[in-house]
Amino acid sequence: MANNRIIALWAAPRSRSTAFFRSMVERDDLLALHEPFRNMQDYGHTDVHGRTVRSTPDLIAAIRDLATDHTVFFKDTTDRRHPQVLDDDDLLKEMAHTFLIRRPDEIAASFYAREPGMIAEDVGLENLHEMHATVAALGAAPVVIDSQDLVANPTAMVSAYCAAVGLPFDERTLTWQPGARQEWVQTTGWHDEVARTSGFSQESSAYEQTTLNNEKLAAFAAHHEPFYRELHALRLVPARTRTLNG
């Protein structure tokens, strides 16, 4: 795509992806969409820059249309597969693919606190791994970031991410005004923590049910651990962090 750009952030759920989205909203050189493919699966419609679309083909067409004049960034979660994206090689080749991961035990505890009826797939790392493998098989070099690295050193990680996808780094994107956003209306309750923040934070919630005392959560995390480890080994590590850690 010569003058067009679509940047996808495929993220495991509860991986601080909404905070990353919130950071990207602060930029004035792209249009940011929040979970358009997941919204389509769950609700049968989603908003694309003021336009309501009601099918995945129409969503893909709308994103492509926006990308003729703008850089489009969207983040989507992989607690469900996105088969119409996975099966569209042309679409996959048009995007710059990036991936956000988090330890599966942390995802499981966080997700369970919101949805006690969760299933193993909800941890999302197996589907994320599939998307990564599909993109890599097409010859791309996907960018992987670990949310722990992100909150430990937001400046270095966001700067490295921007360099990897061809965006200029803007330090102003590291902070924002607290508050809910219109994009989150369909998923009210899932983004309350981000709505209270003004930047990336290492603080994590304490959960009553974790992999240490809940066998179901432990089994879910164990299933996704190999997928996490493979993606973690490919994660983006800024040069200065690599120097410090060897």
Secondary structure, 3 states (H helix, E strand, C coil): CCCCEEEEEEECCCCCHHHHHHHHHCCCCCEEEECHHHHHHHHCCEEECCEEECCHHHHHHHHHHHCCCCEEEEEEECCCCCHHHHCCHHHHHHEEEEEEECCHHHHHHHHHHHCCCCCHHHHCHHHHHHHHHHHHHCCCCCEEEEHHHHHHCHHHHHHHHHHHHCCCCCHHHHECCCCCCHHHHHHCCCCHHHHCCCECCCCCCCCCCCCCCCHHHHHHHHHHHHHHHHHHCCCCCCHHHHHHHC
